[in-house]
Amino acid sequence: MRDSKRGVERRPMEKQGEEKRREKTSSYFDYNLLFLIIFLVCFGLVMLYSSSSYIAANSALFNYDGAYYLKKQLRNIAIGAVGMIALIFIDYRFWRKLSVLAYLGSFALCIAVFFIGSDSHGSTRWIDLGPISFQPSEIAKIGIILFLAMTLEKVAKNLKSGWNLIKVLLLVAPVIAAVAVSNLSTAVILAGIAVCMLFVASPKYWHFFFVGGAGVLFVALFIAFAGYRMGRIEAWLNPEAAGDGAYQTLQGLYAIGSGGLFGKGLGESLQKLGNVPESQNDMIFTIICEELGLFGAVSVILLFLLLIWRMMIIANNAKDLYGSLIVVGVMSHVAIQVILNIAVVTNSIPNTGVILPFISYGGTSFIFLLCEMGLVLSVSRGIKLEAIK
């Protein structure tokens, strides 16, 4: 009798165990996205060393160490990887209640730049705290993504009204305006992220004609109030006659043109030998074109398209709107930054400082980009296999 009773008692426990095993086996994790991230980071390390070793090895500023930028990038990757792994295993819904704090904190840091910011390359964009220095505008990207995802989830049903759409935009306008004062390119990226997230959440697409018009007006005003920005537009329209104002652009175009179909070979670039300024940062795509040719450039673009496609799949299958909007925000960030970087180096738009994600040298930007990838992978963990479309 006891055995039979025990057998009866065991059945519910066995059923619970089977249900847990089914949940584990039916859960999803996007290893394809993780592989693409790892591949892009590793490829970026190779190209970073190739593009920066000559300058670093011949400069006392870098202690004549050809691997100077490589070592610093490895440190940034290590910090970012720790953040990414931590965020993967934290349920993304946990950040919903901290979204407002993240937004207000990033806004406060952007304002703090005006009072305690340090200069770099003629602009005040950094906060230097001794051994630690960071760029608040990069933190603002993840702050806006989390805040808008939470806000739009709450008001999604009320976005049929154009006025409600404007009110949401006005909520994030202070951060965008604060960043635009010293870094217009990052402000454009922040505005692009916000517009893309609103576009996905709003059922009325025609509203975005007005949003686009307002965005163009916003950019035009900031350009008009800064003479050096008008100089960049003139250099873009006529680089041959712009002199030093278009030197970087012209040298980058020479690098792209000299690469041909398959390039000169890895490490064989001539333009990186002091001709292309910031070859390890904004202009690294020109070195890719010169060393790997059109084939290498197209391959890099295809890798980013695959990355965006994987994020689209996660966004489409996320178990709630909040998770889907987080992925849309990160996807928009990566896509806009890739488009702007490649457009700048090919002189399709005026020159502005935007790095190529995962490949260019970067500190705060690289670390927080990997953290954003952790958020996306955390959303993918919440998807059930049977829900994948």
Salt bridges, closest charged atoms under 4 A:
ASP30 OD2 - ARG310 NH2 3.04
ASP65 OD2 - LYS71 NZ 2.88
ASP91 OD2 - ARG93 NH2 2.60
GLU138 OE1 - LYS141 NZ 2.92
GLU153 OE1 - ARG96 NE 3.01
GLU278 OE2 - HIS121 NE2 3.20
GLU290 OE2 - LYS264 NZ 3.05
GLU291 OE2 - LYS272 NZ 3.20
ASP320 OD2 - ARG96 NH2 3.73
GLU372 OE1 - HIS333 ND1 2.75
